[in-house]
Amino acid sequence: MAAESQSASELDPGLEGALDHFARLGLERGWRIDRDALEDNYLARSRSDHPDRHAGADARTRRVALERSAANNEAYRVLRDPVRRAEYLVKLGGIDLDSSDPQTGAPHPEQSFLIEMIERRDRLEELTTGGEDALAELRDEVDEELDAVFATAVDALDGGDTQAAAAALVQRRYLQRFLDEIDAAIDSPNQP
């Protein structure tokens, strides 16, 4: 039991918190990751850090195991999702897409894009009375653009341009919200 307890507390908890999700799961930092390595590394760390393995240990070791297990789970959730992984890389690059801070927060979309989104919402409103076919066509159009904008973000990340990636990911968020509105209109026809 002592050897198992040792593995949970090998790292100083202060240093443990400094690990990014990639380092935590033994991966190179980048959008393109080896999915098999992600799965294998996550499972290995989950086994060694699981709190049940340290149930008989002292309180500090149990707490460290619980914290490490939670951090492993969060890292895995973020890295297995392509969009969350891209947003996380942007955050590691110094831009928090969930912040409105003028220096480090999400960049503001261009005015032309915002106007286009207003026009699209007007179009959606008109199409809600036009039936599911018209809504499905709009959905396909927005879905294609969503994919293209995300590809732009990934290309920017690959090229080391965090600012361009952040701008594309902000646009992607707007488009995703609009796609959700279209889906809601499709799911509840004839309602404004």
Sequence and secondary structure as in RCSB ss.txt:
>XXXX:A:sequence
MAAESQSASELDPGLEGALDHFARLGLERGWRIDRDALEDNYLARSRSDHPDRHAGADARTRRVALERSAANNEA
YRVLRDPVRRAEYLVKLGGIDLDSSDPQTGAPHPEQSFLIEMIERRDRLEELTTGGEDALAELRDEVDEELDAVF
ATAVDALDGGDTQAAAAALVQRRYLQRFLDEIDAAIDSPNQP
>XXXX:A:secstr
 HHHHHHHHSS HHHHTT  HHHHTT  SSSS  HHHHHHHHHHHHHHH GGGGTTS HHHHHHHHHHHHHHHHH
HHHHHSHHHHHHHHHHHTT BTT   TTTB     HHHHHHHHHHHHHHHHHTTS HHHHHHHHHHHHHHHHHHH
HHHHHHHHTT HHHHHHHHHHHHHHHHHHHHHHHHHHSTT  
